Every structure is written in structure tokens, then in C-alpha cells.
Amino acid sequence: MNEVVLVSGSETLTGRKLIEKLLAGGSQVVVPVAGKETEMKDTGTANLTVLSWNRSSWFSTKAVVREVLRRFGNIDAAWVLHQPTSSVDIFADSGSSSIETVLEHSIKGNIAMIRELVSPVETAGGFLGLVVPHHPGGSIGPLEALASGAFTGFSTSLLQELGFSLWACGFFCNSPDAEGFTDELIRLYSEKPDKLRNQWFKYAEGRKPFGGSSIVKTLC
């Protein structure tokens, strides 16, 4: 693969594994990471570009995507991963700053990034993957439920709205098997089976329902 691929959500284990596999496959990988000013960071890896991204800033999100297009000319694929919140689970103990962080960084950040990516990825005839990784630690609190619910609700509506103008789909993972999950993501990204388009799927560890795949269709 020689595609230019943007991956947000490197803070998650799934994100890190996905980046590793894309780099190993020869893709030019661009990773936005937390930072106040939009700037490039030296990685020492020829096909890895890291850009600082202020998730709460519309301008920063736009600047990140523009910089990718300036450097590489196009974006062939993008993976946007929901990043679980790090706030306390008990809502009564949440300060206003915790709530603002969830709204600004998790919800607003992902929506802004997806908005900026749709047009260039569509122009490239590319691929958009929307991912909800495994959440470690069992049950989630109200703020994380808000963030993940906003991500899946927004993404579900977006997939319906896009129709066939852009090859896009969504993935859930309830398993801690990030290695197996990302293997499936890479495989399905490469094959792009028709049944995958504009749908939500779940990684079912150990299940092989269709052609040896552990990805099963789910309702969202």
C-alpha cells in the first residue's frame, strides 16, 4: 500500500496497533496528536507524520487537514477512533471542567475532524472508517456514555447521509483483543466488500460467520 492514511485516536491501544500495521504495510500515515499549536513533530520514521492537533479548535482541525493536503496532495483513507474519556465515572463528582473537556475534546473534536475529512477523502475516491474501540475497565460512566453515544449517533446518521458518495463504515469492538481487531480492520479496508459499505459492524472474537471473518453486522 502507498496510500496516505490519517489516523486519529492514537491514544487508544487500537489506534496504536492500527498505525503500526499501516506503517508496516507501506502506507504514509498521518497522526494528529494533542497539542495547542498545529505543528509537525519529527518521528524518525520516513512514512510517519505527526501533527499537533487542538481537539477543541475548529481552526486547528482545519489546519491539520490542510497541512496533510499541502504535503501529500490527497488523503486516500481516514480512520477516526472514538477516544474514551478519562473523567471520573460518578457524574455527581464531575466538575464543570470535566464536562467541558468531554464536550470540547471528545464530541466536538471528532465531529470537526470528520467534517474536514469527508470532502478530501471523497475526492480521492477513498475510505472512511469510524471506530469505537474496546473500553477497558467494564461499565462506563455517564460522561463516557455521552461521548460514545454522540460518536455512534452522529456516525450512524452520517453513514446514511453519505450513501454511495463515499466508501465509509463503522466498527465496534467489545473485546480486549486489539491485535485481532486491527488485523480485521486492515483486511476489510484492503478488500472493501460491498456488504460492508455504510454499515456498522462489531468484532466478535472467536466467531467466524462469513468467510473466516470475525466481523459481524450489528444494528446501531
SULKA-V848287 format. One record per residue. N is the residue number from 0. SS is DSSP state (helix for helix, strand for strand, loop for the rest). PSI is psi as a letter, one per 30 degrees, with the letter a starting at -180 (* if undefined). D_CENTER is the distance of its C-alpha to the mean C-alpha in Angstrom with 1 decimal. Layout:
# SULKA-V848287
N/SS/PSI/D_CENTER  N/SS/PSI/D_CENTER
This chain:
# SULKA-V848287
0/loop/k/19.2  1/loop/g/19.6  2/loop/l/16.6  3/strand/j/14.9  4/strand/k/11.2  5/strand/k/8.8  6/strand/j/6.1  7/strand/k/5.2  8/loop/g/5.8  9/loop/f/8.8  10/loop/f/10.8  11/loop/l/10.0  12/helix/e/12.0  13/helix/e/9.5  14/helix/e/7.6  15/helix/e/11.2  16/helix/e/12.4  17/helix/e/9.9  18/helix/e/11.1  19/helix/e/14.6  20/helix/e/14.8  21/helix/e/13.7  22/helix/e/16.2  23/helix/f/18.7  24/loop/f/18.5  25/loop/g/19.4  26/loop/l/16.4  27/strand/j/16.3  28/strand/k/13.1  29/strand/k/12.3  30/strand/j/10.6  31/strand/k/10.9  32/strand/l/12.5  33/strand/k/14.5  34/loop/l/17.8  35/loop/e/20.3  36/loop/k/21.2  37/loop/j/19.2  38/loop/l/20.6  39/strand/k/20.0  40/strand/k/20.4  41/loop/k/22.4  42/loop/f/20.7  43/loop/g/23.6  44/loop/k/21.5  45/loop/e/22.3  46/loop/g/19.1  47/strand/k/16.8  48/strand/k/16.5  49/strand/k/15.4  50/strand/k/15.6  51/strand/k/16.3  52/strand/k/14.3  53/loop/j/16.0  54/loop/f/13.3  55/loop/g/16.4  56/loop/k/17.7  57/helix/e/17.3  58/helix/e/19.4  59/helix/e/17.3  60/helix/e/14.1  61/helix/e/16.5  62/helix/e/18.1  63/helix/e/15.1  64/helix/e/14.4  65/helix/e/18.2  66/helix/e/18.7  67/helix/e/16.4  68/helix/e/18.5  69/helix/e/21.6  70/helix/e/21.2  71/helix/f/20.0  72/loop/f/21.0  73/loop/l/18.0  74/loop/j/14.3  75/loop/f/14.4  76/strand/l/10.8  77/strand/k/7.3  78/strand/j/4.0  79/strand/j/1.7  80/strand/k/2.4  81/strand/k/5.9  82/loop/j/8.4  83/loop/k/11.8  84/loop/l/14.6  85/loop/g/17.4  86/loop/l/20.1  87/loop/l/23.1  88/loop/f/23.1  89/loop/j/26.4  90/helix/e/26.0  91/helix/f/29.7  92/helix/g/29.0  93/loop/k/26.2  94/loop/l/27.4  95/helix/e/26.5  96/helix/e/24.5  97/helix/e/22.2  98/helix/e/21.7  99/helix/e/21.2  100/helix/e/18.5  101/helix/e/16.5  102/helix/e/17.2  103/helix/e/16.6  104/helix/e/13.8  105/helix/e/11.6  106/helix/e/12.5  107/helix/e/13.8  108/helix/e/11.3  109/helix/e/8.2  110/helix/e/10.9  111/helix/e/12.4  112/helix/e/9.5  113/helix/e/9.0  114/helix/e/12.8  115/helix/f/13.4  116/helix/e/11.3  117/helix/e/12.9  118/helix/e/16.3  119/helix/e/16.0  120/helix/e/13.8  121/helix/e/16.4  122/helix/e/19.2  123/loop/f/18.3  124/loop/h/18.2  125/loop/a/14.8  126/strand/k/11.8  127/strand/j/8.6  128/strand/k/6.4  129/strand/k/5.0  130/strand/k/5.0  131/strand/j/7.6  132/loop/l/8.9  133/loop/k/12.7  134/loop/j/14.3  135/loop/l/17.2  136/loop/g/20.5  137/loop/b/21.2  138/loop/l/21.5  139/loop/l/19.5  140/loop/l/21.3  141/helix/e/21.5  142/helix/e/19.2  143/helix/e/16.3  144/helix/e/17.3  145/helix/e/17.2  146/helix/e/13.7  147/helix/e/12.2  148/helix/e/14.7  149/helix/e/13.9  150/helix/e/10.2  151/helix/e/11.5  152/helix/e/14.6  153/helix/e/13.2  154/helix/e/10.8  155/helix/e/13.9  156/helix/e/16.2  157/helix/e/14.2  158/helix/e/14.1  159/helix/e/17.8  160/helix/e/18.5  161/helix/e/17.1  162/loop/b/19.3  163/loop/g/19.9  164/loop/f/19.3  165/loop/k/15.8  166/strand/j/14.7  167/strand/l/11.7  168/strand/l/10.9  169/strand/l/9.2  170/strand/k/9.5  171/strand/l/11.1  172/strand/j/12.5  173/loop/g/15.7  174/loop/k/16.9  175/loop/f/17.0  176/loop/i/17.2  177/helix/e/14.0  178/helix/e/16.0  179/helix/e/16.8  180/helix/e/13.5  181/helix/e/11.9  182/helix/e/15.2  183/helix/e/14.8  184/helix/e/11.3  185/helix/e/13.1  186/helix/e/16.2  187/helix/e/15.0  188/helix/e/13.1  189/helix/e/16.5  190/helix/e/18.7  191/loop/i/17.0  192/loop/k/19.6  193/helix/e/20.8  194/helix/f/20.4  195/helix/f/16.6  196/loop/k/16.2  197/loop/g/15.2  198/loop/l/15.2  199/strand/k/13.5  200/strand/l/14.2  201/strand/k/14.7  202/strand/j/15.3  203/loop/j/19.0  204/loop/k/20.2  205/loop/f/23.6  206/loop/k/23.7  207/loop/i/24.3  208/loop/e/25.0  209/strand/j/24.4  210/loop/h/25.4  211/loop/g/24.5  212/strand/k/20.8  213/loop/g/19.4  214/strand/k/17.0  215/strand/k/18.8  216/strand/k/18.5  217/loop/l/18.2  218/loop/k/19.0  219/loop/*/16.9
